[in-house]
Each structure stands twice: as structure tokens, then as C-alpha cells.
């Protein structure tokens, strides 16, 4: 396993990170005993970064399961979790609540610490803050509250997380942050993270985490319905789906799958410090570890990128829509945001 320094934190993180969202059953039911075996096997393989959130499954299910699996091994890992989005629904029908107020920060950290069975979090990330539509509120109200958690010893470093590159850049210029997590912007479909975000992170010594390299399931041929679909793609779903299947057929002719190629492409990019891959079962862990050993040529990567290049041209992920919330209008309001998704 290779390791890279996570920005100014000086934490050395495995370049393959354990994305714990599947532990919340959001992609299908997982077995709790297998989760424990999988987490232990990942640690034995050298994976030391584990990323989770209260909203990965209803009422912090993924955090609770990860905490159980890490008992006796907490000292071997770097643990990231998040604040600002929680799920009060079910795995099949999540009901997200967005709240970035100081009150929610204080309540959320204590709940996460209890579920994760630890007394501190290594990196505490403000989750999907673009949904608030008020970066100044995050900078002036939410981040100062996280700084108080640092002083109290409950968290070590402060991170921000959203899929909007523009919002990450804007917020990181407004307030001090240690890490940034972005998803959907460095993969074989879309490499726009490399244009501004990665150079900015390097110049300012901010740790950069990449996620959703399989485009939220789009680059997994066995998945029939994916989170990667967007309303703007409705007229092109058949074309996009067929292009992915054709690209996978090309890959299989050369001894690997499109998912293997997509992970290999992203994991080798040194413009980020670590790349998260969702892992919930031994099979997915073993597949990811095997992919790291594969020799996939640049010629094959370029060919598949060309086959799928029209997808990014059809729709490039940008800023998330802000909800109509009082927090959007003033940096002093701390009203909670509710949304079904």
C-alpha cells in the first residue's frame, strides 16, 4: 500500500481509502459479521483511512457499524466523519435533514463519538454544505464552532465536503480548513478537479480527498439503477448506458472490467492525497485490492475515456441547488434545514 501526506495535517493516509457508506445499507443489505471481517482485512492490507457520515444509512447506521468493527483497532486508523446532513428515513427511502447550526454541530459530534466508540475524530467534515447556499454562514458560524471542538479535543482537523468545485474553492478562501473532499470530478468521465481544485490544494497545503470514481454506480455494469443519473440525462440514458456496456466489453476483452480501469485511473492520480472507494463486503475489498496490482495500459485508459467523453460534454456536475432556508439570508440564523431526497 502506498501512502501520501494529507496536506498540513501531516497524517500519512493510504492512497486507497475505505468509503464506509455501504455499511449503512444504502446500496443493499450488508451482513454485520462480514462488515467486521472486511474492516479488519482492510486494516491488515494497509488501508488506514476510513470515511463515514451520520447520513450513511438511517440514524447513523454506518457509523454505528464501523464503530463496532473498529473496537480494539481504533489506534490503527485515521477516522473521518461529517456534520450537517443526517438521515431520518430508511435505507430505501432516506429523509435527509441539513443543519449547519452550532447547536447541531454540538449534538452531532457527541452522537458520532458515541456511535463510533471513540473519544475523538481525526477529520471532521462539513457535509454537502453547498445545499445551504450560504458559504459565508459556514465560514462565520459553522467553522468557528468546529474550532471550539478542536480546542475541546473532540476533533483534530477541520474538513469541508461537497461536489461543487466552485463552492470548495470559495469556502477555502474564506475560512481556514485542513482538508477538502470532492466527488464526481476526477474519474474517467470527468477530470475537472485537476483544473483548479488540485493546484489550489497543493499551493495552500490543504489535504484533498477524491470520491465517487465509479460515478456513483454508473461505471459498474451490474448496477441497474445508479445515483449517477441526473434529470438532464433523461433523454440520453439509453445512449449513456449502452456506451458504458460497450466500454466494459472492450475492457473485458483485455482481461479487466470498466470498474477496474476506472479505479486504477483515479487511484494513480497524484493530484489528490487519497481516493475513496465504497466498501461493504469482502468481495468488494478484494476486488479493489486486486485492481491495485493490475497492469492497465495508458492506451486502454485513453480508449475508454474517448468512448465515454460525450457524457461529460452532455452534463458537467456543477453547484448544488440551495434550498430556501433562512440560513441562506443571514450569517446569524441557525434554523435547521429539512429535505427529502
DOLUM-820082 format. One record per residue (C-alpha): residue number from 1; residue in three letters; x, y, z. Coordinates in pm, 1 decimal, always signed. Layout:
<nodes>
+-----+-----+----------+----------+----------+
:   n : res :        X :        Y :        Z :
+-----+-----+----------+----------+----------+
: NUM : ALA :        X :        Y :        Z :
...
+-----+-----+----------+----------+----------+
</nodes>
This chain:
<nodes>
+-----+-----+----------+----------+----------+
:   n : res :        X :        Y :        Z :
+-----+-----+----------+----------+----------+
:   1 : UNK :     +0.0 :     +0.0 :     +0.0 :
:   2 : UNK :   +123.9 :   +348.6 :    -85.3 :
:   3 : UNK :    +75.7 :   +647.6 :   +144.1 :
:   4 : UNK :    +56.0 :  +1021.2 :    +87.8 :
:   5 : UNK :    +61.7 :  +1316.9 :   +325.5 :
:   6 : UNK :   -284.6 :  +1465.1 :   +383.8 :
:   7 : UNK :   -193.4 :  +1831.2 :   +345.8 :
:   8 : UNK :    -99.2 :  +2031.9 :   +653.0 :
:   9 : UNK :   -241.3 :  +1762.8 :   +883.1 :
:  10 : UNK :    +80.0 :  +1564.5 :   +820.6 :
:  11 : UNK :   -127.9 :  +1248.2 :   +850.8 :
:  12 : UNK :     +4.6 :   +977.7 :   +618.3 :
:  13 : UNK :   -301.5 :   +824.0 :   +454.1 :
:  14 : UNK :   -331.0 :   +519.1 :   +232.1 :
:  15 : UNK :   -387.2 :   +620.6 :   -127.6 :
:  16 : UNK :   -689.1 :   +388.9 :   -127.4 :
:  17 : UNK :   -939.4 :   +493.1 :   +138.6 :
:  18 : UNK :  -1225.7 :   +289.7 :   +282.5 :
:  19 : UNK :  -1554.8 :   +458.8 :   +195.8 :
:  20 : UNK :  -1796.5 :   +329.3 :   +458.4 :
:  21 : UNK :  -2126.1 :   +441.9 :   +304.0 :
:  22 : UNK :  -2224.7 :    +81.9 :   +206.3 :
:  23 : UNK :  -2221.5 :     -6.6 :   +576.4 :
:  24 : UNK :  -2547.5 :   +188.9 :   +605.6 :
:  25 : UNK :  -2726.1 :    -45.9 :   +361.0 :
:  26 : UNK :  -2781.6 :   +237.9 :   +114.2 :
:  27 : UNK :  -2663.7 :    +17.2 :   -174.6 :
:  28 : UNK :  -2819.7 :   -303.6 :    -44.9 :
:  29 : UNK :  -2830.0 :   -500.0 :   +277.8 :
:  30 : UNK :  -2495.4 :   -589.0 :   +435.2 :
:  31 : UNK :  -2412.4 :   -851.0 :   +696.0 :
:  32 : UNK :  -2276.9 :   -715.4 :  +1024.8 :
:  33 : UNK :  -2036.2 :  -1004.4 :  +1083.4 :
:  34 : UNK :  -1898.9 :   -967.0 :   +733.1 :
:  35 : UNK :  -1856.6 :   -593.1 :   +790.5 :
:  36 : UNK :  -1629.0 :   -665.2 :  +1087.1 :
:  37 : UNK :  -1424.8 :   -914.4 :   +883.8 :
:  38 : UNK :  -1399.4 :   -669.9 :   +593.9 :
:  39 : UNK :  -1285.4 :   -377.6 :   +808.8 :
:  40 : UNK :  -1021.5 :   -593.9 :   +978.1 :
:  41 : UNK :   -899.7 :   -727.7 :   +643.9 :
:  42 : UNK :   -874.7 :   -373.2 :   +504.9 :
:  43 : UNK :   -659.6 :   -267.8 :   +800.2 :
:  44 : UNK :   -440.4 :   -576.4 :   +754.4 :
:  45 : UNK :   -399.2 :   -479.7 :   +387.1 :
:  46 : UNK :   -267.5 :   -135.6 :   +486.7 :
:  47 : UNK :   -578.9 :    +78.4 :   +441.2 :
:  48 : UNK :   -575.4 :   +330.3 :   +723.1 :
:  49 : UNK :   -824.0 :   +599.5 :   +615.7 :
:  50 : UNK :  -1189.2 :   +527.7 :   +696.5 :
:  51 : UNK :  -1452.9 :   +778.4 :   +587.7 :
:  52 : UNK :  -1811.8 :   +772.4 :   +712.5 :
:  53 : UNK :  -2102.1 :  +1006.9 :   +792.6 :
:  54 : UNK :  -2417.3 :  +1020.9 :  +1008.1 :
:  55 : UNK :  -2628.1 :  +1022.7 :   +690.5 :
:  56 : UNK :  -2490.7 :   +694.7 :   +554.7 :
:  57 : UNK :  -2794.2 :   +493.1 :   +648.6 :
:  58 : UNK :  -3078.4 :   +592.5 :   +882.3 :
:  59 : UNK :  -2982.4 :   +737.2 :  +1221.9 :
:  60 : UNK :  -2610.5 :   +687.8 :  +1180.0 :
:  61 : UNK :  -2622.4 :   +318.3 :  +1088.1 :
:  62 : UNK :  -2288.1 :   +317.1 :   +904.2 :
:  63 : UNK :  -2115.6 :   +499.9 :  +1189.9 :
:  64 : UNK :  -2256.9 :   +253.1 :  +1441.8 :
:  65 : UNK :  -2140.4 :    -48.6 :  +1242.5 :
:  66 : UNK :  -1796.9 :    +99.2 :  +1172.0 :
:  67 : UNK :  -1752.5 :   +181.0 :  +1539.1 :
:  68 : UNK :  -1826.3 :   -178.4 :  +1631.7 :
:  69 : UNK :  -1582.6 :   -308.7 :  +1370.3 :
:  70 : UNK :  -1305.2 :    -74.6 :  +1487.6 :
:  71 : UNK :  -1318.0 :   -180.6 :  +1852.9 :
:  72 : UNK :   -961.4 :   -262.0 :  +1955.1 :
:  73 : UNK :   -826.4 :   -120.3 :  +1628.4 :
:  74 : UNK :   -912.7 :   +249.2 :  +1654.1 :
:  75 : UNK :   -544.8 :   +336.2 :  +1709.4 :
:  76 : UNK :   -457.4 :   +184.6 :  +1370.2 :
:  77 : UNK :   -679.5 :   +410.1 :  +1159.3 :
:  78 : UNK :   -744.3 :   +768.7 :  +1059.1 :
:  79 : UNK :  -1115.5 :   +826.1 :  +1112.0 :
:  80 : UNK :  -1316.0 :  +1081.7 :   +917.2 :
:  81 : UNK :  -1681.4 :  +1159.9 :   +972.0 :
:  82 : UNK :  -1909.7 :  +1451.5 :   +890.0 :
:  83 : UNK :  -2161.4 :  +1702.4 :  +1020.2 :
:  84 : UNK :  -2451.5 :  +1887.9 :   +858.2 :
:  85 : UNK :  -2653.6 :  +1608.9 :   +696.8 :
:  86 : UNK :  -2844.0 :  +1334.2 :   +877.1 :
:  87 : UNK :  -3090.7 :  +1068.6 :   +762.0 :
:  88 : UNK :  -3415.2 :  +1001.9 :   +947.8 :
:  89 : UNK :  -3570.7 :   +777.7 :   +683.3 :
:  90 : UNK :  -3497.1 :   +421.5 :   +575.4 :
:  91 : UNK :  -3222.8 :   +271.6 :   +355.4 :
:  92 : UNK :  -3462.5 :   +260.7 :    +59.7 :
:  93 : UNK :  -3619.6 :   +599.6 :   +130.4 :
:  94 : UNK :  -3379.3 :   +838.3 :   +304.7 :
:  95 : UNK :  -3510.1 :  +1158.3 :   +458.9 :
:  96 : UNK :  -3219.6 :  +1398.6 :   +488.4 :
:  97 : UNK :  -3201.6 :  +1686.5 :   +730.6 :
:  98 : UNK :  -2948.9 :  +1961.1 :   +654.0 :
:  99 : UNK :  -2846.5 :  +2171.0 :   +951.8 :
: 100 : UNK :  -2515.5 :  +2355.0 :   +994.4 :
: 101 : UNK :  -2602.2 :  +2546.4 :  +1310.5 :
: 102 : UNK :  -2379.1 :  +2548.9 :  +1623.3 :
: 103 : UNK :  -2648.7 :  +2357.6 :  +1812.0 :
: 104 : UNK :  -2648.3 :  +2081.7 :  +1552.7 :
: 105 : UNK :  -2267.8 :  +2070.3 :  +1545.5 :
: 106 : UNK :  -2252.8 :  +2015.7 :  +1921.9 :
: 107 : UNK :  -2522.3 :  +1749.3 :  +1920.0 :
: 108 : UNK :  -2387.3 :  +1574.3 :  +1611.7 :
: 109 : UNK :  -2029.9 :  +1534.7 :  +1733.9 :
: 110 : UNK :  -2140.2 :  +1375.1 :  +2058.6 :
: 111 : UNK :  -2373.5 :  +1135.8 :  +1876.3 :
: 112 : UNK :  -2099.0 :  +1041.1 :  +1627.5 :
: 113 : UNK :  -1842.0 :   +983.0 :  +1901.4 :
: 114 : UNK :  -2086.4 :   +752.3 :  +2079.1 :
: 115 : UNK :  -2172.2 :   +554.3 :  +1765.3 :
: 116 : UNK :  -1807.9 :   +528.9 :  +1658.0 :
: 117 : UNK :  -1699.8 :   +426.4 :  +2010.4 :
: 118 : UNK :  -1416.2 :   +677.0 :  +2022.1 :
: 119 : UNK :  -1334.3 :   +998.1 :  +2204.2 :
: 120 : UNK :  -1203.2 :  +1193.2 :  +1905.4 :
: 121 : UNK :  -1240.1 :  +1225.0 :  +1528.1 :
: 122 : UNK :   -931.3 :  +1279.6 :  +1312.7 :
: 123 : UNK :  -1101.4 :  +1484.8 :  +1039.2 :
: 124 : UNK :  -1448.2 :  +1632.8 :  +1093.6 :
: 125 : UNK :  -1601.5 :  +1742.4 :   +763.4 :
: 126 : UNK :  -1886.7 :  +1982.4 :   +692.1 :
: 127 : UNK :  -2104.5 :  +1760.4 :   +476.9 :
: 128 : UNK :  -2255.5 :  +1877.5 :   +145.5 :
: 129 : UNK :  -2250.3 :  +2239.5 :   +258.9 :
: 130 : UNK :  -2345.9 :  +2358.8 :    -90.9 :
: 131 : UNK :  -2705.2 :  +2264.1 :    -12.9 :
: 132 : UNK :  -2723.8 :  +2556.8 :   +227.7 :
: 133 : UNK :  -2640.0 :  +2807.7 :    -45.2 :
: 134 : UNK :  -2465.3 :  +3036.4 :   +203.5 :
: 135 : UNK :  -2090.5 :  +2981.0 :   +222.7 :
: 136 : UNK :  -2048.2 :  +3287.2 :   +443.6 :
: 137 : UNK :  -2266.2 :  +3126.8 :   +711.6 :
: 138 : UNK :  -2043.7 :  +2819.0 :   +702.7 :
: 139 : UNK :  -1731.0 :  +3034.8 :   +726.8 :
: 140 : UNK :  -1856.1 :  +3266.5 :  +1001.1 :
: 141 : UNK :  -2072.6 :  +3035.5 :  +1211.3 :
: 142 : UNK :  -2014.7 :  +2664.5 :  +1144.7 :
: 143 : UNK :  -1635.2 :  +2657.9 :  +1117.0 :
: 144 : UNK :  -1580.0 :  +2861.6 :  +1436.4 :
: 145 : UNK :  -1794.6 :  +2604.3 :  +1617.6 :
: 146 : UNK :  -1572.3 :  +2327.0 :  +1481.2 :
: 147 : UNK :  -1270.5 :  +2519.2 :  +1606.3 :
: 148 : UNK :  -1421.7 :  +2500.3 :  +1955.5 :
: 149 : UNK :  -1441.6 :  +2122.6 :  +1913.3 :
: 150 : UNK :  -1071.4 :  +2124.8 :  +1829.1 :
: 151 : UNK :   -996.2 :  +2314.7 :  +2146.9 :
: 152 : UNK :  -1200.6 :  +2061.1 :  +2341.1 :
: 153 : UNK :  -1003.6 :  +1772.1 :  +2187.3 :
: 154 : UNK :  -1305.6 :  +1615.3 :  +2018.3 :
: 155 : UNK :  -1170.0 :  +1664.0 :  +1666.4 :
: 156 : UNK :   -817.8 :  +1706.7 :  +1531.5 :
: 157 : UNK :   -872.8 :  +1867.9 :  +1191.6 :
: 158 : UNK :  -1147.1 :  +2050.7 :  +1001.0 :
: 159 : UNK :  -1261.5 :  +1944.0 :   +655.6 :
: 160 : UNK :  -1520.1 :  +2056.3 :   +402.2 :
: 161 : UNK :  -1711.5 :  +1831.1 :   +166.3 :
: 162 : UNK :  -1930.3 :  +1894.4 :   -138.6 :
: 163 : UNK :  -1946.8 :  +1802.3 :   -503.9 :
: 164 : UNK :  -1924.7 :  +2165.4 :   -619.7 :
: 165 : UNK :  -1564.5 :  +2257.3 :   -702.1 :
: 166 : UNK :  -1665.3 :  +2623.6 :   -707.3 :
: 167 : UNK :  -1802.3 :  +2613.0 :   -354.3 :
: 168 : UNK :  -1498.6 :  +2430.3 :   -218.5 :
: 169 : UNK :  -1268.1 :  +2692.8 :   -365.0 :
: 170 : UNK :  -1483.2 :  +2980.2 :   -240.5 :
: 171 : UNK :  -1516.9 :  +2849.9 :   +115.3 :
: 172 : UNK :  -1149.5 :  +2753.3 :   +145.8 :
: 173 : UNK :  -1059.3 :  +3112.7 :    +58.7 :
: 174 : UNK :  -1297.7 :  +3246.9 :   +323.5 :
: 175 : UNK :  -1200.8 :  +3032.7 :   +622.8 :
: 176 : UNK :   -910.9 :  +2807.9 :   +732.9 :
: 177 : UNK :   -965.7 :  +2439.7 :   +652.3 :
: 178 : UNK :   -733.6 :  +2140.8 :   +668.3 :
: 179 : UNK :   -893.8 :  +1911.4 :   +408.9 :
: 180 : UNK :  -1139.1 :  +1913.5 :   +119.8 :
: 181 : UNK :  -1338.5 :  +1620.9 :    -14.9 :
: 182 : UNK :  -1481.0 :  +1636.1 :   -364.9 :
: 183 : UNK :  -1672.6 :  +1375.4 :   -560.7 :
: 184 : UNK :  -1762.7 :  +1314.8 :   -926.2 :
: 185 : UNK :  -1482.3 :  +1535.6 :  -1060.6 :
: 186 : UNK :  -1187.0 :  +1304.1 :  -1106.2 :
: 187 : UNK :  -1277.5 :   +985.0 :  -1287.7 :
: 188 : UNK :  -1261.5 :   +854.9 :  -1642.8 :
: 189 : UNK :  -1566.0 :  +1063.5 :  -1735.7 :
: 190 : UNK :  -1481.7 :  +1398.7 :  -1573.1 :
: 191 : UNK :  -1134.5 :  +1520.7 :  -1471.5 :
: 192 : UNK :  -1224.0 :  +1882.8 :  -1389.8 :
: 193 : UNK :  -1089.5 :  +1852.2 :  -1033.6 :
: 194 : UNK :   -742.8 :  +1876.9 :  -1186.5 :
: 195 : UNK :   -808.4 :  +2218.7 :  -1340.8 :
: 196 : UNK :   -831.1 :  +2442.8 :  -1032.2 :
: 197 : UNK :   -904.1 :  +2246.7 :   -717.0 :
: 198 : UNK :   -595.7 :  +2025.7 :   -710.4 :
: 199 : UNK :   -349.7 :  +2310.7 :   -783.9 :
: 200 : UNK :   -521.4 :  +2526.6 :   -520.0 :
: 201 : UNK :   -498.7 :  +2248.8 :   -261.2 :
: 202 : UNK :   -130.2 :  +2196.2 :   -334.9 :
: 203 : UNK :    -49.5 :  +2567.6 :   -319.6 :
: 204 : UNK :   -224.7 :  +2603.0 :    +16.3 :
: 205 : UNK :   -120.0 :  +2266.0 :   +162.9 :
: 206 : UNK :   -481.0 :  +2152.7 :   +203.9 :
: 207 : UNK :   -544.2 :  +1780.3 :   +206.1 :
: 208 : UNK :   -752.8 :  +1668.6 :    -93.4 :
: 209 : UNK :   -973.0 :  +1359.4 :    -96.9 :
: 210 : UNK :  -1133.7 :  +1223.8 :   -413.7 :
: 211 : UNK :  -1451.1 :  +1012.5 :   -416.8 :
: 212 : UNK :  -1712.5 :   +855.3 :   -646.7 :
: 213 : UNK :  -1459.0 :   +732.1 :   -901.0 :
: 214 : UNK :  -1721.5 :   +484.0 :  -1028.3 :
: 215 : UNK :  -1950.2 :   +782.6 :  -1085.7 :
: 216 : UNK :  -2191.3 :   +673.9 :   -811.9 :
: 217 : UNK :  -2250.7 :   +338.9 :   -977.4 :
: 218 : UNK :  -2263.4 :   +445.9 :  -1341.0 :
: 219 : UNK :  -1932.1 :   +269.4 :  -1410.9 :
: 220 : UNK :  -2047.2 :    -53.9 :  -1250.2 :
: 221 : UNK :  -2219.5 :   -250.5 :  -1529.7 :
: 222 : UNK :  -2400.1 :   -485.4 :  -1290.0 :
: 223 : UNK :  -2580.5 :   -194.2 :  -1123.9 :
: 224 : UNK :  -2912.0 :   -130.4 :  -1298.8 :
: 225 : UNK :  -3013.4 :   +193.4 :  -1123.6 :
: 226 : UNK :  -2740.7 :   +431.7 :  -1014.4 :
: 227 : UNK :  -2707.2 :   +753.1 :   -820.0 :
: 228 : UNK :  -2513.2 :   +886.5 :  -1116.7 :
: 229 : UNK :  -2823.4 :   +951.3 :  -1323.7 :
: 230 : UNK :  -2936.8 :  +1309.2 :  -1348.2 :
: 231 : UNK :  -3257.7 :  +1458.5 :  -1479.4 :
: 232 : UNK :  -3062.7 :  +1635.8 :  -1751.0 :
: 233 : UNK :  -2961.3 :  +1293.8 :  -1883.1 :
: 234 : UNK :  -3314.4 :  +1159.4 :  -1921.0 :
: 235 : UNK :  -3308.1 :  +1186.8 :  -2299.4 :
: 236 : UNK :  -2970.7 :  +1013.7 :  -2318.7 :
: 237 : UNK :  -2997.1 :   +738.2 :  -2060.8 :
: 238 : UNK :  -3011.2 :   +460.4 :  -2317.4 :
: 239 : UNK :  -2713.0 :   +600.7 :  -2506.2 :
: 240 : UNK :  -2510.1 :   +650.7 :  -2189.2 :
: 241 : UNK :  -2594.1 :   +306.0 :  -2055.1 :
: 242 : UNK :  -2500.9 :   +140.8 :  -2383.8 :
: 243 : UNK :  -2173.6 :   +333.0 :  -2400.3 :
: 244 : UNK :  -2079.1 :   +205.7 :  -2053.6 :
: 245 : UNK :  -2167.2 :   -151.9 :  -2151.8 :
: 246 : UNK :  -1967.0 :   -119.6 :  -2475.2 :
: 247 : UNK :  -1670.6 :    +18.6 :  -2283.9 :
: 248 : UNK :  -1695.5 :   -268.2 :  -2037.3 :
: 249 : UNK :  -1698.6 :   -520.3 :  -2323.6 :
: 250 : UNK :  -1381.7 :   -360.9 :  -2457.4 :
: 251 : UNK :  -1222.5 :   -386.7 :  -2112.8 :
: 252 : UNK :  -1323.4 :   -749.8 :  -2065.4 :
: 253 : UNK :  -1160.7 :   -834.7 :  -2398.7 :
: 254 : UNK :   -834.9 :   -722.2 :  -2239.5 :
: 255 : UNK :   -877.6 :   -903.1 :  -1907.4 :
: 256 : UNK :  -1036.4 :   -649.9 :  -1673.2 :
: 257 : UNK :  -1362.5 :   -459.7 :  -1620.4 :
: 258 : UNK :  -1450.6 :    -96.0 :  -1667.1 :
: 259 : UNK :  -1471.7 :    -66.2 :  -1287.0 :
: 260 : UNK :  -1113.0 :   -194.3 :  -1260.1 :
: 261 : UNK :   -996.5 :    +58.6 :  -1515.6 :
: 262 : UNK :  -1187.3 :   +344.0 :  -1352.7 :
: 263 : UNK :  -1040.1 :   +272.8 :  -1009.0 :
: 264 : UNK :   -689.3 :   +225.8 :  -1145.6 :
: 265 : UNK :   -712.9 :   +553.0 :  -1338.1 :
: 266 : UNK :   -823.3 :   +751.0 :  -1033.0 :
: 267 : UNK :   -601.9 :   +587.9 :   -772.6 :
: 268 : UNK :   -283.6 :   +663.0 :   -965.9 :
: 269 : UNK :   -358.7 :  +1036.0 :   -987.1 :
: 270 : UNK :   -114.0 :  +1214.6 :   -757.5 :
: 271 : UNK :   -307.8 :  +1541.9 :   -761.1 :
: 272 : UNK :   -507.5 :  +1411.7 :   -463.8 :
: 273 : UNK :   -388.5 :  +1257.3 :   -139.1 :
: 274 : UNK :   -630.6 :   +966.2 :   -123.3 :
: 275 : UNK :   -917.4 :   +817.6 :   -321.4 :
: 276 : UNK :  -1221.0 :   +667.6 :   -150.7 :
: 277 : UNK :  -1391.8 :   +357.4 :   -279.2 :
: 278 : UNK :  -1715.2 :   +231.3 :   -124.4 :
: 279 : UNK :  -1654.0 :    -99.4 :    +51.9 :
: 280 : UNK :  -1912.6 :   -302.8 :   +239.6 :
: 281 : UNK :  -1823.7 :   -664.1 :   +169.6 :
: 282 : UNK :  -1511.9 :   -879.6 :   +146.3 :
: 283 : UNK :  -1574.1 :   -922.5 :   -224.9 :
: 284 : UNK :  -1558.2 :   -550.2 :   -292.9 :
: 285 : UNK :  -1245.6 :   -511.4 :    -79.5 :
: 286 : UNK :  -1069.3 :   -798.5 :   -254.2 :
: 287 : UNK :  -1167.9 :   -662.8 :   -594.9 :
: 288 : UNK :  -1030.4 :   -319.0 :   -509.5 :
: 289 : UNK :   -703.8 :   -457.9 :   -374.0 :
: 290 : UNK :   -661.9 :   -679.8 :   -680.1 :
: 291 : UNK :   -719.5 :   -381.3 :   -907.0 :
: 292 : UNK :   -424.4 :   -200.4 :   -749.4 :
: 293 : UNK :   -197.6 :   -479.1 :   -874.5 :
: 294 : UNK :   -331.8 :   -477.2 :  -1230.7 :
: 295 : UNK :   -125.6 :   -352.5 :  -1521.4 :
: 296 : UNK :   -371.1 :   -149.9 :  -1729.2 :
: 297 : UNK :   -201.5 :    +40.3 :  -2009.1 :
: 298 : UNK :   -248.1 :   +408.7 :  -2082.6 :
: 299 : UNK :   -361.7 :   +305.8 :  -2429.1 :
: 300 : UNK :   -659.7 :   +117.8 :  -2282.5 :
: 301 : UNK :   -739.3 :   +404.2 :  -2046.6 :
: 302 : UNK :   -733.7 :   +659.7 :  -2328.6 :
: 303 : UNK :   -954.4 :   +440.4 :  -2545.6 :
: 304 : UNK :  -1222.3 :   +408.0 :  -2277.0 :
: 305 : UNK :  -1205.8 :   +779.2 :  -2194.2 :
: 306 : UNK :  -1271.4 :   +856.2 :  -2560.3 :
: 307 : UNK :  -1566.0 :   +616.4 :  -2566.9 :
: 308 : UNK :  -1724.8 :   +799.0 :  -2272.2 :
: 309 : UNK :  -1614.9 :  +1157.0 :  -2338.4 :
: 310 : UNK :  -1958.8 :  +1264.5 :  -2463.4 :
: 311 : UNK :  -2106.9 :  +1205.1 :  -2115.5 :
: 312 : UNK :  -1916.3 :  +1489.4 :  -1950.7 :
: 313 : UNK :  -1994.1 :  +1707.6 :  -2251.2 :
: 314 : UNK :  -2365.3 :  +1636.2 :  -2205.6 :
: 315 : UNK :  -2368.2 :  +1722.7 :  -1838.8 :
: 316 : UNK :  -2092.2 :  +1856.5 :  -1617.4 :
: 317 : UNK :  -2169.2 :  +1849.3 :  -1246.0 :
: 318 : UNK :  -2166.1 :  +2199.8 :  -1100.7 :
: 319 : UNK :  -2303.4 :  +2376.3 :   -797.7 :
: 320 : UNK :  -2577.4 :  +2208.5 :   -599.1 :
: 321 : UNK :  -2908.4 :  +2391.2 :   -569.1 :
: 322 : UNK :  -2954.7 :  +2580.6 :   -245.7 :
: 323 : UNK :  -3270.0 :  +2522.3 :    -50.6 :
: 324 : UNK :  -3497.0 :  +2809.1 :    +50.5 :
: 325 : UNK :  -3377.5 :  +2830.6 :   +408.8 :
: 326 : UNK :  -3342.3 :  +3124.0 :   +647.4 :
: 327 : UNK :  -2973.1 :  +3035.3 :   +679.7 :
: 328 : UNK :  -2937.2 :  +3143.5 :   +317.9 :
: 329 : UNK :  -3024.6 :  +3501.5 :   +404.2 :
: 330 : UNK :  -2817.7 :  +3575.3 :   +711.6 :
: 331 : UNK :  -2497.4 :  +3452.5 :   +870.7 :
: 332 : UNK :  -2662.5 :  +3473.2 :  +1213.6 :
: 333 : UNK :  -2966.8 :  +3248.4 :  +1161.1 :
: 334 : UNK :  -2924.3 :  +2886.7 :  +1269.8 :
: 335 : UNK :  -3255.8 :  +2735.3 :  +1162.0 :
: 336 : UNK :  -3239.1 :  +2366.7 :  +1062.0 :
: 337 : UNK :  -3294.7 :  +2262.0 :   +700.9 :
: 338 : UNK :  -3518.5 :  +1969.7 :   +617.0 :
: 339 : UNK :  -3529.9 :  +1793.9 :   +283.5 :
: 340 : UNK :  -3634.7 :  +1460.7 :   +143.2 :
: 341 : UNK :  -3401.9 :  +1312.6 :   -113.2 :
+-----+-----+----------+----------+----------+
</nodes>
